Amino acid sequence: MCGIAAIIGLNGYRPEQRQLEQMAGSLRHRGPDDDGFYLEGRVGFAFRRLAILDLTPEGHQPMLSHDGRFAIIFNGEIYNYVELREELRAKGHRFRSTGDTEVLLAAYGEWGEACLSRLNGMWSFIIHDRTTGGVFGSRDRFGVKPLYVHRSPEAFVLGSELKAFLPSGLYRPGVNWDSAAAFLLDGRLDQGRETFYSGIEQVPAGHSFEIDPAGRMTLRPYWSLPAESETAPADAAERFAELFEDAVRLRLRSDVPVGVCLSGGLDSTAIICAMARQRPAEVRDQPLYAFSFNAPEFDESRFLGATIAQTGAKLVPLETGGNQLWDRFAEVLAAQDEPVHSMTALVGYGLMRLAREHDVTVILNGQGADETIGGYPSFFRDYWRTLFASKGLGTTLREIGRHSEVHGASRMRAVISVLRHSALLHLGTLGVYQRLITRRRQAQVGTHPWFRAALAGPRPAPSRRAPDDLHDALADAVQQDPLPLYLRVEDRNSMAHSVEARLPFMDYRLVSFLFTLPAMEKMRGPWNKFILREAMRGRIPEAVRSRVEKFGFPTPVQQWIAQGLHEPLADLLGSRRARERGIYHTDRLLADLERIRRGEASLAGPIIRVAQFELWSTLLEERRTAPELAAPV
């Protein structure tokens, strides 16, 4: 796991060593073990290394191919590098190192862009072809590893994090008010290529790109989610279990200690139990660290205890509360470069800090399971809609009834929800309805009680068509919202502490298999993640496998505001800086904050959004006036 940055000159521009050193310096947290630089003509690479595989100098980057034609900088892990190395050796390739970077470089030399379909991992990389002068790069299928790009008049600038662009001298920071408005008004983050910084975009997940010698950048998708099959294999649960076990096995490949973030839920419990079964013999006498946050308001100690008893892991709790997390909010936003979804992100940041304090450099985590298997309660509506369309009303009513019995929900309300959703899907195909929704959203912007109309920017937030069925809803969750945001938060939280986060549920073989399965393999009666539950029979504690409630790492923000956060929030939102920003009705904000404190309003999430936007805006202003940014290079 590393930090990478690049400058690809245009119109005769040539990057300088000083620029690359400054960019690398901003990414030191991503790679404290080594740095490296490459300059050839219009191409400059900067690299920071976090040594995970092959801790020797042979893993140094930028790395040149054996024939000297290609130079690479690479952030991520190719988990199947051992198997690929043997295949390439059979084709005559020789290897100096024992890591994955040299394997990736040889794979590109052998197969070109077609190598991407052979990779199982998480990555962003950039390769300079010193013969043709072209530059090729790629980002992994799901965007687990980040890569951003900005085009200035002088050059393309690329980097692992947004903070790397400022020291280049080729970018001056500014607010992307479209992104800011989408966040403040609707809570939307990371749902497209744009970022909070104007002029900087993400390289899309599942894409490769080329920058030719003439300065043209071309993006190409190389992977997509598969279509759903009509039937499931008879051994679907066992097949899932085999793929999952292998995903964990590959992600245990490391020359440094590996731990896990553990909640009381299905996902992380499945991971740690698989880790306990598969840990290499040479590390079994070392502790298997499990880092956890257990808020008293959402007590999961019973489930955690059962998992620790089965695995023999050493539980390390994160001891924190609302005020302690608030005190680190600005620090977290500095690491993230953009706002986050909630204070739960601060818990993740604290867990990664805890891991590093215990000398654990690699963490396995459960990101992606909810979005690929159907973990959120909202997916039940999509599941019932799928059944209604494919199997009729009778099957749908039976499934709703089974769900209602266990969850204590209203059957009638669920039926109405399905019918209403079906009607809205039909209306969504009508142009007149889309125009009506657009006008309504525009009117809402001008009448929002907290925000002035000027916040809306030059265009209203776009409306998105509701998914047709569960398959489409899951695809939307993976590609649009919320997984891209959660992957960004996970990457920055871990790398801020020089920790590598690995995600077994994001193994593309597992995801591909899941997306081919019919809806009833993912949801069934009262159960979400049905196939995961079936696959984990006898593999995880039964108390966890059969639980129906979902927590994750929840934070009781409403209570925290009432108990101690009210005063710092009031100071921030009522500050002169906030008032002078000119986008708030400050008095209304403060009045609603008081209502939250008294328990009269459930607005904790939206108020935290405004608060962190203020913290982020202050950070942007500090970066804008930093001495090293005073003049372009």
N, C-alpha and C positions, 0 to 999 in steps of 0.2 A: 504494500500500500504506500502510495507516494503522492507527491504534488508535482504537477507538470505545468509548464508555461512555454509559449512560443510566440515569436514575431516573424511573420512572413511579409517581407517588404514588397511594396508596389511602386511602380514608376521610378525604379532605380534606388529606392530607399534601402539602406543596409542597417540592420540592428547593431548595437554595440554591446560589448561585454557588460558595461556598467548597468544598462537597462535590465539585462537578464539576471544579473546578481541581485538587483533590487526586487525584481519579481520573485525570484527564488526565496529571498529573505522573508517576503510576506507569507510564504508557504512553509516556513520552517517547521511549524507544528505538524504538518503532514509527513515530514521526513526529517527527523532530527539526527539521523545516523550518517548522512553523507549528502554531498551536493555535486552537481556536474553541469557542464555547459558545452554547447556545440555552436560554432559559428562557421557558416560557409556561404558567402555571397549574401543573398537576400534572406537566408534562413537562419534563425537563431533559436536554439532550444535551451531551456533551463529546467533543472530537475532537483527535487529533494527526495531522499530515500528513507523509508522506514523498512528496515531489514526484517523480512519474515521468512523468506526462503533463500538459501545459500547466503549465509552471513559474511562470506569472504569478499574481498575486493573484486572477484570475478562477476559479481552481480551489479557492478557500478554502471550507472547510466549518465548520459546518453551512451548507447551501445551501438557499435558498428557491426554489420554482418561480416562473415569471414572473408568474403571477396571485396569488402570495402564499399559496396554499392549503396547499401541502405544504412541510415542512422535512425534510431528509434528512441522515443521517450514514452514510458508506459506506466499507467497508474492502475492498479487492480491486481487480480489473481486469475490465472488460467488453471482451474482446478484439475483438469485432465492433462496437464503438461507431461506427466510421466508417460502416459500412453502415446501422446503425440510425439514425444521425443524418440520412442522406440520405432514408431512408424517412419519418422524422418531419418533415423539412423539407417534403416533398411534401404532408404533411397540415396544413401551416401553422405548425409550431413554429419558433421563432427561437432562436438560440444565441449567447451571449456568449463562451463559452469554447471551447477546442479539445480538452478532455478528455472523459472518459467519465462523470463524475458527473452533469453536466447532462443528458447523454443518458439515463442511467438514470432520473433524476427525470422527464424528459419522457415516457419510455416508460411509467412508472407512471401518470402523469397521463392518457395516451392510452388505455392498455389495462388499467389496474388490475392485479390479481394475474396476469392472463393474460400480462403482459409477461415473466414468468419463463421461459416456454417459448421465448422469442425470444433469451434471453441466452446467449452463449458466453463463459464466464469463470469466475472464482472470486470469491466475494463473501460478505459478511455486511453487511446494511444495515438501518436502522430509519427509518421515515417517520412523521411526525406529521401527521395530517389536521387542520388547524386549524379546519375547518368542522364536522366531526362530533365532534372530540375523540378519535377512535380512533387507535391506533398499529398500524402494519403493519410486519412485518419478514420477512427471509428469509435462509437460508443456502444456499450453492451445492449442486449435485447430490451432490457427493462429500464435502463438508465440508472442502475445502481451506483455507478461511478459517474461523477459529473464532468462536463466539459462545456465551457462557455466561449463565445466568440464575439468580437467587436471589429467592425471595419472602419478604420480611420482613413483620411486621405493618403496617409503614408504607408499603411500596412494593415494586414489582418493580425489581430492580437487574440491569442487563445490562452485559457488557463483553467485550472481545476476549481478555483474559487473566484468570486467577484473582486475580492480584495487584491488579487494579483494584477489587475488591470491598471490600477491607479499608479503604481510605481513605474510603469512603463514610460510615463510621460506622453503617451499617445492617447490618453483618455482622461477627460475631466468629468467627475461624477455629477449626475443630475437625477432628479426624481422622475421616474416613469409614472405619470399621474393616472394613466389608464390602469396600471397594476395597483396603484395605491387606492384608487376609488373602488375597484373590484373587491379589494380586501376590506376596506372600511365599511362599505355598504352591504356586501354580501358574504364576507368571510372567505372569499376565493383566493387561493394561492397555488402557484405552480401548475396551472391547468393549460398551459401552452408554452410557447418558446420564450415569451417575454419574461423579463425580470423586473425587480424594483428599480434597477438602474437603467436610465434611458440609453439606448444604443447598444446594450449588451443582451444577447440572446443565448439560449441553450442550443447546443447541437442536439437534435432530437434523439431520443432513445431508439435503438434498433436501426440506426442509420450509419452509413459511411459517407465520407466526403473526400473530394479532391480539390486542390488549389493548383491550377496549372501555371506554367511559367508566365502566361499573359495576365495572371491575377484574377481569373474567373474561378469562383467557388461553386461546386456542384454537389448537391446532397442527393443520396439515394437510399431508400429503405431496403434492407436486406432480410427482414424477418417480419412475420405477422402472426397473430394468434390463429390457431386452426379453427375450423368450423365444428359444430357439435354433431356427433353421430346420433342415429336414431335409437340405437341400443348400446348397452354397456356389456363388456365381457363378463362372463360368469365369475371370474376371479378378480374383479375390479379392485376390491379392498386389498387383496394380497399383492396385486400388481402395484398399487399405490405404496404399500408398505415397503416393497423391494426398492422402488425408486427413491423413496424417502430415506431409507437406510443408506443407500449408496450416495445420496446427496450429502448426508452428514459425514459419511466416510471420507469423501473427497475434501470436505471443508475442515477436516481434522489434520490435513497435511500442513505441517508447520514446523519450523525450527525454533519456535519460541512458544511460551505457555499459552494455552487456550482455555477460556472460561465461557460462561453463559450468563445472559440476563434472564432472570427467572421470575415470572408471575405465578399466580395459582391457576392459570388457564391452560387450555389444551396445547397451544402451539409451543410455548417454551418448555412445557413439561415433556412433550414428545421429543423435543430436541435433546434435552439433558438426559433423558432415559436412553436415547440412542447413543449419545456420547459415552455414557457409562458402560454400555455394552461393547463399544468399539474402540475405546481408548487404546492407543498403542501400548504394548507391554512395558516399554522403557519409561513411560510416565505414570504408570498405575500406582506407584508409591508416592506420587505427588498429589497434593489436594486438587480436587475438581471444584473450582470456585464458582459459586452461583450468587450473583449480585441481584438484590431485590429491594423493592420499595413496597411497604405494606401500610397504607394509610389506615388509621384506626376506624375511620368512617366506612371503609370498604375492606373489612378484615378478611384476609385469605389465609390466615395462619394454618388452618386445618389442612388445606390443600398443599400448601408449601411443606408442611411437616410430613405428609404422606410421600411426597416426591423426594425429599431429603432422605427419608428412611429407606426408600427403594434404591436410590443411587449412591448413597454414602457421600454425597457432595457436601462441601463446606459452605453454609449459607452466610453471606455477608450482607447485612441489612444497611440500607441507606437511611440514616437518621436525619430527617429534615422536616420542615413545616413551611407554611405559607410565607412568613417573613424572611426566613433564610433563603427560600427560592427567589423571592422578590429581589433580595439584595444582589443576586447573581443575574438578574434579567438582562441588564445592559451587557454583561460579559457574554452571555449566551447569544445575544443579537449580534455582537461583534464577531463571534465565531460563525454564526449563520449567514451574516451579510444581508439577510432579509428577515421580515417577521416570521413568526411560527404560528401554528394552529391554536395552541393553548398552552397552559402552564405544565401540561404533561410533558412537553418537550424539555422543560427544565429538569424534570425527574430523570429523563434519559441522559441528559448532560451530566447530572450528578452520578449516575450509575457508571458512566464511562470514566469519570474522574476516580471513582472508587476502584474500578478495575486497574487503572494505571498505578494507583497507590499500592496495589497488591502485586505489582510486576506482571500483570496479565496483559499481553500485547494483542491477542486475538480474542474476539468475543463472537459467539454464535447467538443469533437473535431471530425472532419469529416473524419479522416483517414479511408481508405478502400473503400470509395464509388467509386472512380475513377477506382479501380482495379476490383470491383465486378459488377458494372453496366455499365462500358464502358465510362469512362470520358475523356480519352486521344484521341487527334486527330488521332493518329496512328491506333486506333481500327476501324476506318472507313474502312481502307483497308482490315482488317480481316473480317469485316461485309460484304463487297462487295464480297470478296472471298467466304464466306459462301453462299451468295445468288447465286453466279455464279455456285457453285457446286450443290446446292439443288433446285433452282427455275429457273435456266437458264439465258440466256443473256438478255432477254427482261426485266425481273424484275430488274436485276442488273443495266441496263442502265437507267431505270426510277428512281431508287433510287439515282444513281450517278447524274442524271440531277437535281433532287430536291435539293441535297446537293450543287451542283455547283451554282445554282441560288441564294441561300442564302449566301454562303460563298465566292462567287466570284472566285471560283477555276476553273481550266481547266478540262473540262470533258474528253478530250482526254488523258491528263496526268493521270487522275484517272484510266481510262480504261487500259492504258499501264501498270500502276502500278499493277493492278489486274492480268493481263496476265503474267507479269514478275514474280510476286510472285508465281503464279501457276506453272510456269516453274521451278522456283528455288525449290519449294517443291518436284517436281518430281526428279530433279537432286539430291536433298538431300538424296534420298533413294539409290543412286548409290555409291558404295564403292570407285570407282575411283575418283568421284567428291569430296568425303570427304577427300581422301588422298591429292588431289590437293589443297584444301582449307587449310589443315594443313601445307603443305609445303609453301604456300603463306604467312601464318601468321608468320611462322618462319623467312621467308625472310624479312618481314616487320619489325620485331623486330630489326634486325641487321642494318636496314637503317633508323630508325626513326630519324628525325632531332634533337630532343631534348635529346634522351637517348642513352647511350652506350649499346652495345650488351650484356654486363655483366648483365644488369638489368633483362633479360629474365628469369634467374634462370634455374633450371634443366629441365623445361618442358614448352612448349608453352601454351598460354591461350587456353582452349578447345573451339571448336566451338559448338554452340547449334543449334539443329534442329529447323527450323521455325515452328510455330504452324500451324496446318491444317486449323483451322477455328476460329471463334470468341470465342467459348467456350474454346478451347485450349489456345487461347491468354490470356483470362481472368484468366484461371487457372495458366498459367505461371506467370502472373503479381502478383497473390496472393501468389504463393508458391516460386517463384524464384526472380523476378525482376519486379517492384521496391518495393513492399509492405514490405518484410522483413527489408529492409533498413529503410524505413520510420517509421516502428514500433520501430526499435531500436533508431532512432533519437528522436522520440516522448517520449519514455520512459526515456532516459537519460536527455533530456531537461527539462522535468517536474520534475523528481526526484532530479535533481541538486538543485531545489528550494523547495524541500519537497512538491510538488504538485502532486496529482494523476490525470492522464489523462484517461478518459473513452471514449469509441468509439462505439456509437450506431450502426454504419454501420457494425461493426464486430460481431454483435449478430449472432450466428451460425444459428439460425432459419431463419433469413433474408437472409444470404448468401446462405444457402441451397436452399431456395425458388428461389432466383435469378438464381442459376446455373441450375435449372431444366427448366427455361424458354427458348423458342426459341430466336434466335438472334434478330428478329424484335420487341421483347418486350424491348430490351435494346438500340437498335439503330433504327432510323426510319427517312428516308429522311435526312433533315439537322440536326436532333437532336441526340445528345448523351444522355445517361441516360434517355431514353424515358419514361420508366415506373416510374421513380422518378418524372419526370415532370407531368405525368398524375396523379400520386398519390397526388401531392401537389397542384392540382387545388383548389383554394379557401382557401388553408391552408397557403400559403406564398405570399408575394407581387408578382403581375403578372409581374412586371418589371424584377424581378430576375428569375422567373419561365421560362420566354420566351427568356432570353438572350442566345446568341449563343457563345460568346467568353468566354474563360476560363483563369482566372488569378491565383487564390489561393492567396499566399502571395509572389508575384514576386519581384525580386531584379534586378535593372538595373546595373549589374556589369560592363558591357562595359563602361557605362558613368562614373561610379565611378572610374574606372581605369584612364580614361582620366582626371577626375576632381581632384583627390587627392590621389588615391591609388598607382599611378605609383611609387612614390619615396620609400615608405616602401616596396613594392614588389621588386623593384630593389635592395634595400639594403639586403633583405633576400636572394634572388636568386643569388646575386653576392657575398655573404659572403664567408669568408674563410671556414666555416664549410660546406657550400653547395658544394664548389669546391672540398673539400677534401673527400666528400662522394663518389666521383668517378663514379657516374652513369649518370651525365649530360654532355651535350655539353653546358657549361654555356654561352659562347658567343652567341650561337644561341638562347638560351632562352631569354637573355637580348635583343637581336635584335628584336625578335618577340614581346616582351613586349613593346618595343618602337613603333612597328607597331600598336599594339592594342591602345596605347595612341593616335596615330595619326588617328585612325579610319580606318586603312588600312587592318586590319585582325580581323576576328571574332573568337578569340581564348581565350576569357575571361574565359570560364569554364575550359579548360585544364590548363591554367596558374595558376588558383586558386588551382587546384588539386596539382600541384607541390609545390606551396607555403605552403599549409596546410600539405603536407607530410614532408616538412622541419620543420614546427612547431611541428608536431607530433614526428618526430625523436628526436628533442631536448628534448621533454617531456619524451620520452623513456629513453634517456641517463640520465636524472635527476633521474628518478625512479630507474634505474639500480644501481646508485651510492648512493642512499639514505642510511643513517646510519643504519636504522633498517633492511636493506637487506644485511648487510655486511657478515653475516654468517648464514647458515641454522640452524634451531632449532634442 
